[in-house]
């Protein structure tokens, strides 16, 4: 794959374990044991994906995730949170801050690699050239991986973009949560249905006055209706 993965993890043995398994699948890997050294690295090079621990010695991982997702230079970089904080509230907060996935320690290296592959695969276009217009106010360009609202770019995470593209591909069609999960992760999904609800809430908030075009179908899932 030759994709560059940055590991931000203060426990050296865990970072080395992840690095070992990633390299077996031909990923380029670089590890950081604190947030500040990683931030310095970002000024010179951009990784394809970040594996981020939350309990770092200098900066809280949640805060770092939030800052990266709010910065236009780094918001498109997928982030997988890897942490011992496995409570539902922590998972939901991580997703609300823009993380693309959330893995709890202790973890299976094979599962983590599967998630890395799935997240990176969601960001590829596989040569497909497609543009979708939603009414007269939204345009989704799969080639450029961009969503325009009233002609202005909308900052979406990889998961948000792919969910919105799926809904927009068949206006009025109801997609179940499981169908959306399959679209995002395929057979490698390890997340709960509520993950989709978090992404949908974010999408509505970012769409502002157009957020109501994403309709909830009780007991089933979601659809896009203009």
N, C-alpha and C positions, 0 to 999 in steps of 0.2 A: 504493500500500500504506500509506503514511503511518506506517510502523513506524520507531521510533528505533533506529539502529545506532550504537554507540560504537566508535570505532577507537582502539586503544591501540598506537601505533607511533611510535618515536623518529625514523624517517627521514621528514622532512616531505614530500619529493617522492612517496614511496610512499603516505603517508596521503592526500595530495591526489589522487593517481590513483584510489585506491579510492573516495574521497568523490565524485569526479566521476562515476564509473560508477554508484554507488549512487543518486545524485540523478537520474540519467537514468531510473531505474525508480521514481521518486517516494518513495524512502526519505528520512526525515529523518536527518541524519548529524551527529555531533559527534566531533571528533578530539582526542586527548590525546597528548603527546609524552613523557610519563613516567607511572609508575604512581601516584605520590602525588596528582597533580592529578586523575586519574581516580577514585581512592578518595574524594577530597573531593566530587567530583560525585555519586557514588553515595549519599552521605548525603542528597541532596536530590531525586534523580530516578533512576528505574530504566529502563534501556534494554531494548528487546525482544531485542537480541542484541549480543554483544561480539565484535569481531575483535581478537585479541590477539597481539602480537609477543612472542617469548620473550626477546630480548636487549635489555632496557630498561636505561636508564642508572642507575636507582635500586633497583629490585626485580626479581629474576628472574621472568620470565613464568610459569614452571612453578609457582613458589611462590605467585604471585598467583592463578593458576588453582585451585590446591589450596585456598587460603584462601576463595575465592569459593564453590567447590562444597561446602565444609564449613560454610558459614554459611547457616542456614535462610532468612535474608532474601534471599539472592542465588543459592541453589543451583539454582533453576529457570530462571535466565537462560542461554540457550544461548551457548556459547563456541566460536568457530572460531579455532584457533591458526593464525597465519600467520608462518612463520619460515624462515630459511635452514638450520636444523638439520633435515636430511631423513633422517637415519639411522633404520633400523627401530626401534632401541631408543628414540630420541626420540619417534617416532610412538606406540609402544606406551605409553611413560610418559605422554605427553599424554592419551591415551585413558583410561589407568588413573586419572589425576587427575580425570577427569570431563568432559574436552573433548568436544564433540559432533562435531567434525570437525577435520581437520588438513591445512593447505595449505602446500606447500613453495615457497619463492622460488627462482628466478624463477617467477612464476605468470601465468596468463591471467586478466585481469580478468573476462572473460565466464564462465570456469569458476567464479571466486570468487562472482560474482553468482548463478550457478546453485546453488551450494552454500548461499548465504545463503537463497535462496528455499526450497530443499529442507528446511533445518533449521527454518525458521519454519513451513513447511507441516506438519511433523510435530507441531508444538505446537498446531495448530488442530483443533477437534472437528467443525466443519462442521454444527453443530446436531444431531448424533446423540446420543441419550440412551441410554447403555448402562451396565449394571453386570454384572460377572462375578464369581462366587464360585468360589474354588478350595478345595475341601474345606470345612471349617468354620472355617478360620483366616485365609484371605486374601480380600479383596474389592477389586476394581479398579473404580473409578468414572471412566468416560471423560469425563463432563460436568465433573466437578470436577478431573479430571486428578490423581487421588490413588490411592494404593495403601495399603490398611490391612492390617496383619499383627497378628492378635490384638487388633484394635481400635485399634492405634496407627499413625500415618502413617509410611510408609517413604519416606525421602528418595532419590528416583531422578532421574537425569538424563533429559532428554527421550528420548534414544535407548533407555535402559534401560527406561523406562516403555512405550514403543511396542513394543519387542521382547517384553516380558512380557505386554502386552495381546494381542499376536498369538498367542503360544503358548497363553495362557489361553482364547482364543476358540475353540480346537478341541483340547481335552484329548486326549492320545494321538496326535494328528496329528503326523507328522514334517515339520518345515519345513527345507528345505535352506538352507545359508548364502546361496545366491543368492536364494532366495525371501525371506529376511529382509532382504537388502540392497535388493531391489526394493520391499519394504514401506516401508523407511525412506527411500529416495532415488528410487525410480522409475527413470525413464530418465536421471536426472541423477546417478547414482552414479559416483563416481570413486575409491572406496576398495577396499581389499583384503579378501578373505574373513576374514583374521585379525582384522580389526576386530570382527567379530561375536563371535569367541572371547573377546576382551577384555571386551566388554560382558556376555557370559554369565557370565564369571568374577566380575565385579563383582556381578551380580544374585545369584549364589549366595552370595557373601560377605555381602551386605546382608540376604538372607533368613535367614541364620543356620541354625538347626536345620531350616528348611524348604527350604534350598538344594538338597537332594537331589531335590526334586520336578522339577527341570529335568534331564532325562536327555540324555546324548550318544548319538547313533546313529552309530557309527563309519562314516566315509566318506560320510555323508549330511548330518546336521545335528543338530537338537535337537527335543525334544518336552517337553511338560509332562504329568506323570503323578503322580497323588495316590494 
